[in-house]
Amino acid sequence: MTAEIVNLKQFRKQQARSDKEKQAEQNRITFGRTKSEKKLTTTLNDKASKALDDGHIEQPSTDK
């Protein structure tokens, strides 16, 4: 009943590769949008901001 011998250097390299792949996958999700998707998001945000500003009621100033 002997344990499997593992080269720690190879294990660390394999672990680092795995971590980098996980980070790459997360970056693809976060930053991997097409130009049209970015434009659509910008347009929707601008439209929502304009709608919010249009509904704003300004208070009359009390300066005399």
PDBQT receptor file of N, H, CA, C and O in Angstrom, charges set to zero:
ATOM      1  N   MET A   1       0.833  -1.177   0.000  1.00  0.00    +0.000 N 
ATOM      2  CA  MET A   1       0.000   0.000   0.000  1.00  0.00    +0.000 C 
ATOM      3  C   MET A   1       0.883   1.247   0.000  1.00  0.00    +0.000 C 
ATOM      4  O   MET A   1       1.032   1.931   1.013  1.00  0.00    +0.000 OA
ATOM      5  N   THR A   2       1.440   1.509  -1.127  1.00  0.00    +0.000 N 
ATOM      6  H   THR A   2       1.318   0.953  -1.950  1.00  0.00    +0.000 HD
ATOM      7  CA  THR A   2       2.251   2.712  -1.234  1.00  0.00    +0.000 C 
ATOM      8  C   THR A   2       1.461   3.790  -1.939  1.00  0.00    +0.000 C 
ATOM      9  O   THR A   2       0.637   3.517  -2.811  1.00  0.00    +0.000 OA
ATOM     10  N   ALA A   3       1.724   4.993  -1.552  1.00  0.00    +0.000 N 
ATOM     11  H   ALA A   3       2.394   5.214  -0.843  1.00  0.00    +0.000 HD
ATOM     12  CA  ALA A   3       1.043   6.142  -2.161  1.00  0.00    +0.000 C 
ATOM     13  C   ALA A   3       1.666   6.450  -3.519  1.00  0.00    +0.000 C 
ATOM     14  O   ALA A   3       2.821   6.117  -3.785  1.00  0.00    +0.000 OA
ATOM     15  N   GLU A   4       0.881   7.085  -4.356  1.00  0.00    +0.000 N 
ATOM     16  H   GLU A   4      -0.057   7.356  -4.140  1.00  0.00    +0.000 HD
ATOM     17  CA  GLU A   4       1.377   7.461  -5.666  1.00  0.00    +0.000 C 
ATOM     18  C   GLU A   4       2.382   8.606  -5.513  1.00  0.00    +0.000 C 
ATOM     19  O   GLU A   4       2.130   9.578  -4.800  1.00  0.00    +0.000 OA
ATOM     20  N   ILE A   5       3.506   8.476  -6.182  1.00  0.00    +0.000 N 
ATOM     21  H   ILE A   5       3.710   7.686  -6.761  1.00  0.00    +0.000 HD
ATOM     22  CA  ILE A   5       4.549   9.495  -6.108  1.00  0.00    +0.000 C 
ATOM     23  C   ILE A   5       4.188  10.623  -7.073  1.00  0.00    +0.000 C 
ATOM     24  O   ILE A   5       3.882  10.391  -8.242  1.00  0.00    +0.000 OA
ATOM     25  N   VAL A   6       4.232  11.849  -6.553  1.00  0.00    +0.000 N 
ATOM     26  H   VAL A   6       4.480  12.037  -5.603  1.00  0.00    +0.000 HD
ATOM     27  CA  VAL A   6       3.856  13.015  -7.344  1.00  0.00    +0.000 C 
ATOM     28  C   VAL A   6       5.025  13.993  -7.349  1.00  0.00    +0.000 C 
ATOM     29  O   VAL A   6       5.595  14.315  -6.307  1.00  0.00    +0.000 OA
ATOM     30  N   ASN A   7       5.363  14.451  -8.540  1.00  0.00    +0.000 N 
ATOM     31  H   ASN A   7       4.900  14.189  -9.387  1.00  0.00    +0.000 HD
ATOM     32  CA  ASN A   7       6.393  15.468  -8.665  1.00  0.00    +0.000 C 
ATOM     33  C   ASN A   7       5.754  16.819  -8.335  1.00  0.00    +0.000 C 
ATOM     34  O   ASN A   7       4.861  17.269  -9.052  1.00  0.00    +0.000 OA
ATOM     35  N   LEU A   8       6.198  17.461  -7.266  1.00  0.00    +0.000 N 
ATOM     36  H   LEU A   8       6.923  17.095  -6.683  1.00  0.00    +0.000 HD
ATOM     37  CA  LEU A   8       5.564  18.695  -6.813  1.00  0.00    +0.000 C 
ATOM     38  C   LEU A   8       5.704  19.827  -7.832  1.00  0.00    +0.000 C 
ATOM     39  O   LEU A   8       4.799  20.649  -7.980  1.00  0.00    +0.000 OA
ATOM     40  N   LYS A   9       6.831  19.866  -8.530  1.00  0.00    +0.000 N 
ATOM     41  H   LYS A   9       7.566  19.199  -8.410  1.00  0.00    +0.000 HD
ATOM     42  CA  LYS A   9       7.023  20.908  -9.536  1.00  0.00    +0.000 C 
ATOM     43  C   LYS A   9       5.972  20.778 -10.636  1.00  0.00    +0.000 C 
ATOM     44  O   LYS A   9       5.370  21.772 -11.043  1.00  0.00    +0.000 OA
ATOM     45  N   GLN A  10       5.755  19.563 -11.111  1.00  0.00    +0.000 N 
ATOM     46  H   GLN A  10       6.245  18.756 -10.780  1.00  0.00    +0.000 HD
ATOM     47  CA  GLN A  10       4.747  19.339 -12.147  1.00  0.00    +0.000 C 
ATOM     48  C   GLN A  10       3.346  19.622 -11.610  1.00  0.00    +0.000 C 
ATOM     49  O   GLN A  10       2.501  20.172 -12.317  1.00  0.00    +0.000 OA
ATOM     50  N   PHE A  11       3.108  19.243 -10.366  1.00  0.00    +0.000 N 
ATOM     51  H   PHE A  11       3.794  18.795  -9.792  1.00  0.00    +0.000 HD
ATOM     52  CA  PHE A  11       1.801  19.495  -9.755  1.00  0.00    +0.000 C 
ATOM     53  C   PHE A  11       1.519  20.990  -9.669  1.00  0.00    +0.000 C 
ATOM     54  O   PHE A  11       0.415  21.435  -9.984  1.00  0.00    +0.000 OA
ATOM     55  N   ARG A  12       2.512  21.761  -9.244  1.00  0.00    +0.000 N 
ATOM     56  H   ARG A  12       3.408  21.399  -8.988  1.00  0.00    +0.000 HD
ATOM     57  CA  ARG A  12       2.339  23.214  -9.137  1.00  0.00    +0.000 C 
ATOM     58  C   ARG A  12       2.085  23.843 -10.505  1.00  0.00    +0.000 C 
ATOM     59  O   ARG A  12       1.233  24.721 -10.642  1.00  0.00    +0.000 OA
ATOM     60  N   LYS A  13       2.827  23.391 -11.515  1.00  0.00    +0.000 N 
ATOM     61  H   LYS A  13       3.520  22.678 -11.403  1.00  0.00    +0.000 HD
ATOM     62  CA  LYS A  13       2.635  23.916 -12.866  1.00  0.00    +0.000 C 
ATOM     63  C   LYS A  13       1.226  23.586 -13.374  1.00  0.00    +0.000 C 
ATOM     64  O   LYS A  13       0.559  24.427 -13.977  1.00  0.00    +0.000 OA
ATOM     65  N   GLN A  14       0.794  22.369 -13.124  1.00  0.00    +0.000 N 
ATOM     66  H   GLN A  14       1.336  21.686 -12.634  1.00  0.00    +0.000 HD
ATOM     67  CA  GLN A  14      -0.536  21.962 -13.556  1.00  0.00    +0.000 C 
ATOM     68  C   GLN A  14      -1.601  22.788 -12.836  1.00  0.00    +0.000 C 
ATOM     69  O   GLN A  14      -2.589  23.195 -13.448  1.00  0.00    +0.000 OA
ATOM     70  N   GLN A  15      -1.410  23.031 -11.572  1.00  0.00    +0.000 N 
ATOM     71  H   GLN A  15      -0.608  22.700 -11.075  1.00  0.00    +0.000 HD
ATOM     72  CA  GLN A  15      -2.347  23.831 -10.788  1.00  0.00    +0.000 C 
ATOM     73  C   GLN A  15      -2.378  25.273 -11.304  1.00  0.00    +0.000 C 
ATOM     74  O   GLN A  15      -3.449  25.872 -11.404  1.00  0.00    +0.000 OA
ATOM     75  N   ALA A  16      -1.210  25.830 -11.630  1.00  0.00    +0.000 N 
ATOM     76  H   ALA A  16      -0.340  25.343 -11.549  1.00  0.00    +0.000 HD
ATOM     77  CA  ALA A  16      -1.147  27.195 -12.156  1.00  0.00    +0.000 C 
ATOM     78  C   ALA A  16      -1.864  27.285 -13.497  1.00  0.00    +0.000 C 
ATOM     79  O   ALA A  16      -2.588  28.248 -13.751  1.00  0.00    +0.000 OA
ATOM     80  N   ARG A  17      -1.668  26.285 -14.357  1.00  0.00    +0.000 N 
ATOM     81  H   ARG A  17      -1.080  25.503 -14.151  1.00  0.00    +0.000 HD
ATOM     82  CA  ARG A  17      -2.360  26.274 -15.654  1.00  0.00    +0.000 C 
ATOM     83  C   ARG A  17      -3.878  26.228 -15.457  1.00  0.00    +0.000 C 
ATOM     84  O   ARG A  17      -4.631  26.919 -16.144  1.00  0.00    +0.000 OA
ATOM     85  N   SER A  18      -4.298  25.412 -14.518  1.00  0.00    +0.000 N 
ATOM     86  H   SER A  18      -3.686  24.852 -13.960  1.00  0.00    +0.000 HD
ATOM     87  CA  SER A  18      -5.724  25.291 -14.231  1.00  0.00    +0.000 C 
ATOM     88  C   SER A  18      -6.297  26.621 -13.735  1.00  0.00    +0.000 C 
ATOM     89  O   SER A  18      -7.380  27.028 -14.154  1.00  0.00    +0.000 OA
ATOM     90  N   ASP A  19      -5.573  27.291 -12.848  1.00  0.00    +0.000 N 
ATOM     91  H   ASP A  19      -4.693  26.960 -12.508  1.00  0.00    +0.000 HD
ATOM     92  CA  ASP A  19      -6.011  28.588 -12.328  1.00  0.00    +0.000 C 
ATOM     93  C   ASP A  19      -6.081  29.630 -13.438  1.00  0.00    +0.000 C 
ATOM     94  O   ASP A  19      -7.023  30.420 -13.503  1.00  0.00    +0.000 OA
ATOM     95  N   LYS A  20      -5.070  29.625 -14.315  1.00  0.00    +0.000 N 
ATOM     96  H   LYS A  20      -4.305  28.983 -14.263  1.00  0.00    +0.000 HD
ATOM     97  CA  LYS A  20      -5.062  30.584 -15.427  1.00  0.00    +0.000 C 
ATOM     98  C   LYS A  20      -6.230  30.331 -16.371  1.00  0.00    +0.000 C 
ATOM     99  O   LYS A  20      -6.833  31.277 -16.878  1.00  0.00    +0.000 OA
ATOM    100  N   GLU A  21      -6.551  29.074 -16.610  1.00  0.00    +0.000 N 
ATOM    101  H   GLU A  21      -6.061  28.305 -16.199  1.00  0.00    +0.000 HD
ATOM    102  CA  GLU A  21      -7.677  28.735 -17.487  1.00  0.00    +0.000 C 
ATOM    103  C   GLU A  21      -9.002  29.197 -16.880  1.00  0.00    +0.000 C 
ATOM    104  O   GLU A  21      -9.875  29.690 -17.593  1.00  0.00    +0.000 OA
ATOM    105  N   LYS A  22      -9.148  29.037 -15.565  1.00  0.00    +0.000 N 
ATOM    106  H   LYS A  22      -8.438  28.636 -14.986  1.00  0.00    +0.000 HD
ATOM    107  CA  LYS A  22     -10.360  29.508 -14.892  1.00  0.00    +0.000 C 
ATOM    108  C   LYS A  22     -10.478  31.029 -15.004  1.00  0.00    +0.000 C 
ATOM    109  O   LYS A  22     -11.563  31.559 -15.246  1.00  0.00    +0.000 OA
ATOM    110  N   GLN A  23      -9.350  31.726 -14.826  1.00  0.00    +0.000 N 
ATOM    111  H   GLN A  23      -8.469  31.296 -14.630  1.00  0.00    +0.000 HD
ATOM    112  CA  GLN A  23      -9.347  33.182 -14.934  1.00  0.00    +0.000 C 
ATOM    113  C   GLN A  23      -9.667  33.609 -16.366  1.00  0.00    +0.000 C 
ATOM    114  O   GLN A  23     -10.405  34.571 -16.577  1.00  0.00    +0.000 OA
ATOM    115  N   ALA A  24      -9.118  32.904 -17.344  1.00  0.00    +0.000 N 
ATOM    116  H   ALA A  24      -8.518  32.122 -17.173  1.00  0.00    +0.000 HD
ATOM    117  CA  ALA A  24      -9.376  33.217 -18.753  1.00  0.00    +0.000 C 
ATOM    118  C   ALA A  24     -10.858  33.040 -19.077  1.00  0.00    +0.000 C 
ATOM    119  O   ALA A  24     -11.442  33.851 -19.795  1.00  0.00    +0.000 OA
ATOM    120  N   GLU A  25     -11.452  31.994 -18.553  1.00  0.00    +0.000 N 
ATOM    121  H   GLU A  25     -10.978  31.335 -17.970  1.00  0.00    +0.000 HD
ATOM    122  CA  GLU A  25     -12.881  31.748 -18.790  1.00  0.00    +0.000 C 
ATOM    123  C   GLU A  25     -13.718  32.883 -18.196  1.00  0.00    +0.000 C 
ATOM    124  O   GLU A  25     -14.670  33.350 -18.820  1.00  0.00    +0.000 OA
ATOM    125  N   GLN A  26     -13.362  33.317 -17.003  1.00  0.00    +0.000 N 
ATOM    126  H   GLN A  26     -12.589  32.937 -16.496  1.00  0.00    +0.000 HD
ATOM    127  CA  GLN A  26     -14.090  34.419 -16.363  1.00  0.00    +0.000 C 
ATOM    128  C   GLN A  26     -13.920  35.703 -17.169  1.00  0.00    +0.000 C 
ATOM    129  O   GLN A  26     -14.877  36.462 -17.325  1.00  0.00    +0.000 OA
ATOM    130  N   ASN A  27     -12.719  35.958 -17.681  1.00  0.00    +0.000 N 
ATOM    131  H   ASN A  27     -11.941  35.342 -17.554  1.00  0.00    +0.000 HD
ATOM    132  CA  ASN A  27     -12.485  37.152 -18.491  1.00  0.00    +0.000 C 
ATOM    133  C   ASN A  27     -13.268  37.099 -19.796  1.00  0.00    +0.000 C 
ATOM    134  O   ASN A  27     -13.763  38.125 -20.262  1.00  0.00    +0.000 OA
ATOM    135  N   ARG A  28     -13.385  35.919 -20.385  1.00  0.00    +0.000 N 
ATOM    136  H   ARG A  28     -12.984  35.086 -20.006  1.00  0.00    +0.000 HD
ATOM    137  CA  ARG A  28     -14.179  35.795 -21.615  1.00  0.00    +0.000 C 
ATOM    138  C   ARG A  28     -15.626  36.180 -21.356  1.00  0.00    +0.000 C 
ATOM    139  O   ARG A  28     -16.266  36.824 -22.187  1.00  0.00    +0.000 OA
ATOM    140  N   ILE A  29     -16.132  35.785 -20.207  1.00  0.00    +0.000 N 
ATOM    141  H   ILE A  29     -15.612  35.262 -19.531  1.00  0.00    +0.000 HD
ATOM    142  CA  ILE A  29     -17.513  36.125 -19.863  1.00  0.00    +0.000 C 
ATOM    143  C   ILE A  29     -17.640  37.628 -19.599  1.00  0.00    +0.000 C 
ATOM    144  O   ILE A  29     -18.584  38.269 -20.060  1.00  0.00    +0.000 OA
ATOM    145  N   THR A  30     -16.685  38.177 -18.857  1.00  0.00    +0.000 N 
ATOM    146  H   THR A  30     -15.918  37.656 -18.482  1.00  0.00    +0.000 HD
ATOM    147  CA  THR A  30     -16.761  39.579 -18.459  1.00  0.00    +0.000 C 
ATOM    148  C   THR A  30     -16.498  40.535 -19.607  1.00  0.00    +0.000 C 
ATOM    149  O   THR A  30     -17.255  41.485 -19.809  1.00  0.00    +0.000 OA
ATOM    150  N   PHE A  31     -15.438  40.299 -20.360  1.00  0.00    +0.000 N 
ATOM    151  H   PHE A  31     -14.823  39.528 -20.196  1.00  0.00    +0.000 HD
ATOM    152  CA  PHE A  31     -15.002  41.257 -21.359  1.00  0.00    +0.000 C 
ATOM    153  C   PHE A  31     -15.294  40.838 -22.789  1.00  0.00    +0.000 C 
ATOM    154  O   PHE A  31     -15.092  41.636 -23.705  1.00  0.00    +0.000 OA
ATOM    155  N   GLY A  32     -15.751  39.640 -23.011  1.00  0.00    +0.000 N 
ATOM    156  H   GLY A  32     -15.914  38.992 -22.268  1.00  0.00    +0.000 HD
ATOM    157  CA  GLY A  32     -15.900  39.121 -24.357  1.00  0.00    +0.000 C 
ATOM    158  C   GLY A  32     -17.231  39.468 -24.989  1.00  0.00    +0.000 C 
ATOM    159  O   GLY A  32     -18.031  38.577 -25.276  1.00  0.00    +0.000 OA
ATOM    160  N   ARG A  33     -17.479  40.734 -25.206  1.00  0.00    +0.000 N 
ATOM    161  H   ARG A  33     -16.829  41.457 -24.972  1.00  0.00    +0.000 HD
ATOM    162  CA  ARG A  33     -18.719  41.159 -25.845  1.00  0.00    +0.000 C 
ATOM    163  C   ARG A  33     -18.398  41.742 -27.221  1.00  0.00    +0.000 C 
ATOM    164  O   ARG A  33     -17.346  42.348 -27.426  1.00  0.00    +0.000 OA
ATOM    165  N   THR A  34     -19.315  41.549 -28.143  1.00  0.00    +0.000 N 
ATOM    166  H   THR A  34     -20.169  41.057 -27.977  1.00  0.00    +0.000 HD
ATOM    167  CA  THR A  34     -19.109  42.085 -29.481  1.00  0.00    +0.000 C 
ATOM    168  C   THR A  34     -19.392  43.584 -29.489  1.00  0.00    +0.000 C 
ATOM    169  O   THR A  34     -19.958  44.132 -28.543  1.00  0.00    +0.000 OA
ATOM    170  N   LYS A  35     -18.990  44.224 -30.564  1.00  0.00    +0.000 N 
ATOM    171  H   LYS A  35     -18.530  43.779 -31.332  1.00  0.00    +0.000 HD
ATOM    172  CA  LYS A  35     -19.185  45.665 -30.690  1.00  0.00    +0.000 C 
ATOM    173  C   LYS A  35     -20.680  46.008 -30.653  1.00  0.00    +0.000 C 
ATOM    174  O   LYS A  35     -21.073  47.000 -30.038  1.00  0.00    +0.000 OA
ATOM    175  N   SER A  36     -21.502  45.200 -31.303  1.00  0.00    +0.000 N 
ATOM    176  H   SER A  36     -21.183  44.395 -31.802  1.00  0.00    +0.000 HD
ATOM    177  CA  SER A  36     -22.939  45.469 -31.321  1.00  0.00    +0.000 C 
ATOM    178  C   SER A  36     -23.555  45.307 -29.928  1.00  0.00    +0.000 C 
ATOM    179  O   SER A  36     -24.461  46.056 -29.562  1.00  0.00    +0.000 OA
ATOM    180  N   GLU A  37     -23.072  44.340 -29.154  1.00  0.00    +0.000 N 
ATOM    181  H   GLU A  37     -22.336  43.732 -29.451  1.00  0.00    +0.000 HD
ATOM    182  CA  GLU A  37     -23.579  44.180 -27.783  1.00  0.00    +0.000 C 
ATOM    183  C   GLU A  37     -23.203  45.374 -26.925  1.00  0.00    +0.000 C 
ATOM    184  O   GLU A  37     -24.016  45.853 -26.134  1.00  0.00    +0.000 OA
ATOM    185  N   LYS A  38     -21.974  45.859 -27.078  1.00  0.00    +0.000 N 
ATOM    186  H   LYS A  38     -21.314  45.470 -27.721  1.00  0.00    +0.000 HD
ATOM    187  CA  LYS A  38     -21.542  47.036 -26.319  1.00  0.00    +0.000 C 
ATOM    188  C   LYS A  38     -22.375  48.256 -26.707  1.00  0.00    +0.000 C 
ATOM    189  O   LYS A  38     -22.779  49.033 -25.842  1.00  0.00    +0.000 OA
ATOM    190  N   LYS A  39     -22.632  48.424 -28.006  1.00  0.00    +0.000 N 
ATOM    191  H   LYS A  39     -22.303  47.793 -28.708  1.00  0.00    +0.000 HD
ATOM    192  CA  LYS A  39     -23.412  49.566 -28.479  1.00  0.00    +0.000 C 
ATOM    193  C   LYS A  39     -24.843  49.480 -27.967  1.00  0.00    +0.000 C 
ATOM    194  O   LYS A  39     -25.421  50.489 -27.562  1.00  0.00    +0.000 OA
ATOM    195  N   LEU A  40     -25.422  48.271 -27.983  1.00  0.00    +0.000 N 
ATOM    196  H   LEU A  40     -24.952  47.451 -28.312  1.00  0.00    +0.000 HD
ATOM    197  CA  LEU A  40     -26.772  48.086 -27.482  1.00  0.00    +0.000 C 
ATOM    198  C   LEU A  40     -26.857  48.439 -25.996  1.00  0.00    +0.000 C 
ATOM    199  O   LEU A  40     -27.789  49.124 -25.574  1.00  0.00    +0.000 OA
ATOM    200  N   THR A  41     -25.904  47.982 -25.217  1.00  0.00    +0.000 N 
ATOM    201  H   THR A  41     -25.147  47.426 -25.560  1.00  0.00    +0.000 HD
ATOM    202  CA  THR A  41     -25.881  48.287 -23.785  1.00  0.00    +0.000 C 
ATOM    203  C   THR A  41     -25.767  49.790 -23.550  1.00  0.00    +0.000 C 
ATOM    204  O   THR A  41     -26.473  50.349 -22.711  1.00  0.00    +0.000 OA
ATOM    205  N   THR A  42     -24.879  50.437 -24.293  1.00  0.00    +0.000 N 
ATOM    206  H   THR A  42     -24.306  49.984 -24.975  1.00  0.00    +0.000 HD
ATOM    207  CA  THR A  42     -24.703  51.886 -24.166  1.00  0.00    +0.000 C 
ATOM    208  C   THR A  42     -25.991  52.616 -24.522  1.00  0.00    +0.000 C 
ATOM    209  O   THR A  42     -26.396  53.544 -23.822  1.00  0.00    +0.000 OA
ATOM    210  N   THR A  43     -26.627  52.204 -25.596  1.00  0.00    +0.000 N 
ATOM    211  H   THR A  43     -26.298  51.450 -26.165  1.00  0.00    +0.000 HD
ATOM    212  CA  THR A  43     -27.872  52.835 -26.032  1.00  0.00    +0.000 C 
ATOM    213  C   THR A  43     -28.967  52.666 -24.989  1.00  0.00    +0.000 C 
ATOM    214  O   THR A  43     -29.675  53.623 -24.677  1.00  0.00    +0.000 OA
ATOM    215  N   LEU A  44     -29.114  51.468 -24.451  1.00  0.00    +0.000 N 
ATOM    216  H   LEU A  44     -28.538  50.691 -24.705  1.00  0.00    +0.000 HD
ATOM    217  CA  LEU A  44     -30.141  51.228 -23.435  1.00  0.00    +0.000 C 
ATOM    218  C   LEU A  44     -29.870  52.033 -22.166  1.00  0.00    +0.000 C 
ATOM    219  O   LEU A  44     -30.801  52.559 -21.556  1.00  0.00    +0.000 OA
ATOM    220  N   ASN A  45     -28.597  52.134 -21.763  1.00  0.00    +0.000 N 
ATOM    221  H   ASN A  45     -27.840  51.706 -22.258  1.00  0.00    +0.000 HD
ATOM    222  CA  ASN A  45     -28.261  52.918 -20.579  1.00  0.00    +0.000 C 
ATOM    223  C   ASN A  45     -28.543  54.397 -20.802  1.00  0.00    +0.000 C 
ATOM    224  O   ASN A  45     -29.051  55.075 -19.909  1.00  0.00    +0.000 OA
ATOM    225  N   ASP A  46     -28.216  54.902 -21.994  1.00  0.00    +0.000 N 
ATOM    226  H   ASP A  46     -27.804  54.351 -22.719  1.00  0.00    +0.000 HD
ATOM    227  CA  ASP A  46     -28.487  56.306 -22.308  1.00  0.00    +0.000 C 
ATOM    228  C   ASP A  46     -29.986  56.582 -22.313  1.00  0.00    +0.000 C 
ATOM    229  O   ASP A  46     -30.439  57.610 -21.809  1.00  0.00    +0.000 OA
ATOM    230  N   LYS A  47     -30.752  55.654 -22.887  1.00  0.00    +0.000 N 
ATOM    231  H   LYS A  47     -30.384  54.819 -23.296  1.00  0.00    +0.000 HD
ATOM    232  CA  LYS A  47     -32.199  55.809 -22.953  1.00  0.00    +0.000 C 
ATOM    233  C   LYS A  47     -32.802  55.817 -21.546  1.00  0.00    +0.000 C 
ATOM    234  O   LYS A  47     -33.679  56.628 -21.249  1.00  0.00    +0.000 OA
ATOM    235  N   ALA A  48     -32.338  54.927 -20.695  1.00  0.00    +0.000 N 
ATOM    236  H   ALA A  48     -31.625  54.268 -20.936  1.00  0.00    +0.000 HD
ATOM    237  CA  ALA A  48     -32.839  54.869 -19.321  1.00  0.00    +0.000 C 
ATOM    238  C   ALA A  48     -32.462  56.129 -18.553  1.00  0.00    +0.000 C 
ATOM    239  O   ALA A  48     -33.264  56.644 -17.773  1.00  0.00    +0.000 OA
ATOM    240  N   SER A  49     -31.262  56.622 -18.766  1.00  0.00    +0.000 N 
ATOM    241  H   SER A  49     -30.611  56.204 -19.399  1.00  0.00    +0.000 HD
ATOM    242  CA  SER A  49     -30.822  57.843 -18.099  1.00  0.00    +0.000 C 
ATOM    243  C   SER A  49     -31.661  59.038 -18.547  1.00  0.00    +0.000 C 
ATOM    244  O   SER A  49     -32.050  59.871 -17.729  1.00  0.00    +0.000 OA
ATOM    245  N   LYS A  50     -31.935  59.120 -19.843  1.00  0.00    +0.000 N 
ATOM    246  H   LYS A  50     -31.618  58.444 -20.508  1.00  0.00    +0.000 HD
ATOM    247  CA  LYS A  50     -32.742  60.220 -20.378  1.00  0.00    +0.000 C 
ATOM    248  C   LYS A  50     -34.156  60.150 -19.820  1.00  0.00    +0.000 C 
ATOM    249  O   LYS A  50     -34.726  61.179 -19.457  1.00  0.00    +0.000 OA
ATOM    250  N   ALA A  51     -34.728  58.958 -19.745  1.00  0.00    +0.000 N 
ATOM    251  H   ALA A  51     -34.265  58.122 -20.040  1.00  0.00    +0.000 HD
ATOM    252  CA  ALA A  51     -36.076  58.799 -19.203  1.00  0.00    +0.000 C 
ATOM    253  C   ALA A  51     -36.114  59.219 -17.739  1.00  0.00    +0.000 C 
ATOM    254  O   ALA A  51     -37.088  59.823 -17.289  1.00  0.00    +0.000 OA
ATOM    255  N   LEU A  52     -35.077  58.908 -17.011  1.00  0.00    +0.000 N 
ATOM    256  H   LEU A  52     -34.286  58.417 -17.377  1.00  0.00    +0.000 HD
ATOM    257  CA  LEU A  52     -35.008  59.293 -15.604  1.00  0.00    +0.000 C 
ATOM    258  C   LEU A  52     -34.899  60.809 -15.471  1.00  0.00    +0.000 C 
ATOM    259  O   LEU A  52     -35.560  61.410 -14.624  1.00  0.00    +0.000 OA
ATOM    260  N   ASP A  53     -34.066  61.426 -16.308  1.00  0.00    +0.000 N 
ATOM    261  H   ASP A  53     -33.529  60.937 -16.996  1.00  0.00    +0.000 HD
ATOM    262  CA  ASP A  53     -33.902  62.874 -16.264  1.00  0.00    +0.000 C 
ATOM    263  C   ASP A  53     -35.160  63.595 -16.722  1.00  0.00    +0.000 C 
ATOM    264  O   ASP A  53     -35.478  64.663 -16.199  1.00  0.00    +0.000 OA
ATOM    265  N   ASP A  54     -35.883  63.037 -17.686  1.00  0.00    +0.000 N 
ATOM    266  H   ASP A  54     -35.625  62.169 -18.111  1.00  0.00    +0.000 HD
ATOM    267  CA  ASP A  54     -37.109  63.660 -18.176  1.00  0.00    +0.000 C 
ATOM    268  C   ASP A  54     -38.189  63.668 -17.105  1.00  0.00    +0.000 C 
ATOM    269  O   ASP A  54     -39.030  64.567 -17.088  1.00  0.00    +0.000 OA
ATOM    270  N   GLY A  55     -38.184  62.696 -16.222  1.00  0.00    +0.000 N 
ATOM    271  H   GLY A  55     -37.501  61.965 -16.235  1.00  0.00    +0.000 HD
ATOM    272  CA  GLY A  55     -39.194  62.613 -15.176  1.00  0.00    +0.000 C 
ATOM    273  C   GLY A  55     -38.846  63.433 -13.953  1.00  0.00    +0.000 C 
ATOM    274  O   GLY A  55     -39.634  63.497 -13.010  1.00  0.00    +0.000 OA
ATOM    275  N   HIS A  56     -37.684  64.060 -13.949  1.00  0.00    +0.000 N 
ATOM    276  H   HIS A  56     -37.044  64.008 -14.715  1.00  0.00    +0.000 HD
ATOM    277  CA  HIS A  56     -37.250  64.844 -12.792  1.00  0.00    +0.000 C 
ATOM    278  C   HIS A  56     -38.022  66.155 -12.728  1.00  0.00    +0.000 C 
ATOM    279  O   HIS A  56     -38.115  66.878 -13.719  1.00  0.00    +0.000 OA
ATOM    280  N   ILE A  57     -38.568  66.453 -11.572  1.00  0.00    +0.000 N 
ATOM    281  H   ILE A  57     -38.493  65.865 -10.766  1.00  0.00    +0.000 HD
ATOM    282  CA  ILE A  57     -39.290  67.708 -11.368  1.00  0.00    +0.000 C 
ATOM    283  C   ILE A  57     -38.368  68.643 -10.597  1.00  0.00    +0.000 C 
ATOM    284  O   ILE A  57     -37.922  68.332  -9.493  1.00  0.00    +0.000 OA
ATOM    285  N   GLU A  58     -38.096  69.787 -11.201  1.00  0.00    +0.000 N 
ATOM    286  H   GLU A  58     -38.458  70.039 -12.098  1.00  0.00    +0.000 HD
ATOM    287  CA  GLU A  58     -37.219  70.749 -10.544  1.00  0.00    +0.000 C 
ATOM    288  C   GLU A  58     -38.018  71.577  -9.554  1.00  0.00    +0.000 C 
ATOM    289  O   GLU A  58     -39.151  71.971  -9.830  1.00  0.00    +0.000 OA
ATOM    290  N   GLN A  59     -37.435  71.831  -8.425  1.00  0.00    +0.000 N 
ATOM    291  H   GLN A  59     -36.514  71.511  -8.201  1.00  0.00    +0.000 HD
ATOM    292  CA  GLN A  59     -38.058  72.644  -7.394  1.00  0.00    +0.000 C 
ATOM    293  C   GLN A  59     -37.842  74.118  -7.740  1.00  0.00    +0.000 C 
ATOM    294  O   GLN A  59     -36.755  74.499  -8.174  1.00  0.00    +0.000 OA
ATOM    295  N   PRO A  60     -38.849  74.929  -7.555  1.00  0.00    +0.000 N 
ATOM    296  CA  PRO A  60     -38.652  76.364  -7.815  1.00  0.00    +0.000 C 
ATOM    297  C   PRO A  60     -37.625  76.937  -6.837  1.00  0.00    +0.000 C 
ATOM    298  O   PRO A  60     -37.605  76.591  -5.656  1.00  0.00    +0.000 OA
ATOM    299  N   SER A  61     -36.792  77.804  -7.352  1.00  0.00    +0.000 N 
ATOM    300  H   SER A  61     -36.808  78.084  -8.312  1.00  0.00    +0.000 HD
ATOM    301  CA  SER A  61     -35.759  78.380  -6.493  1.00  0.00    +0.000 C 
ATOM    302  C   SER A  61     -36.392  79.384  -5.538  1.00  0.00    +0.000 C 
ATOM    303  O   SER A  61     -37.384  80.036  -5.864  1.00  0.00    +0.000 OA
ATOM    304  N   THR A  62     -35.801  79.495  -4.356  1.00  0.00    +0.000 N 
ATOM    305  H   THR A  62     -34.995  78.966  -4.091  1.00  0.00    +0.000 HD
ATOM    306  CA  THR A  62     -36.319  80.409  -3.341  1.00  0.00    +0.000 C 
ATOM    307  C   THR A  62     -35.423  81.625  -3.210  1.00  0.00    +0.000 C 
ATOM    308  O   THR A  62     -35.476  82.325  -2.198  1.00  0.00    +0.000 OA
ATOM    309  N   ASP A  63     -34.597  81.890  -4.220  1.00  0.00    +0.000 N 
ATOM    310  H   ASP A  63     -34.554  81.322  -5.041  1.00  0.00    +0.000 HD
ATOM    311  CA  ASP A  63     -33.707  83.060  -4.177  1.00  0.00    +0.000 C 
ATOM    312  C   ASP A  63     -34.521  84.324  -4.388  1.00  0.00    +0.000 C 
ATOM    313  O   ASP A  63     -35.386  84.379  -5.262  1.00  0.00    +0.000 OA
ATOM    314  N   LYS A  64     -34.237  85.343  -3.580  1.00  0.00    +0.000 N 
ATOM    315  H   LYS A  64     -33.534  85.299  -2.870  1.00  0.00    +0.000 HD
ATOM    316  CA  LYS A  64     -34.946  86.630  -3.721  1.00  0.00    +0.000 C 
ATOM    317  C   LYS A  64     -33.966  87.739  -3.833  1.00  0.00    +0.000 C 
ATOM    318  O   LYS A  64     -34.358  88.899  -3.959  1.00  0.00    +0.000 OA
TER     319      LYS A  64
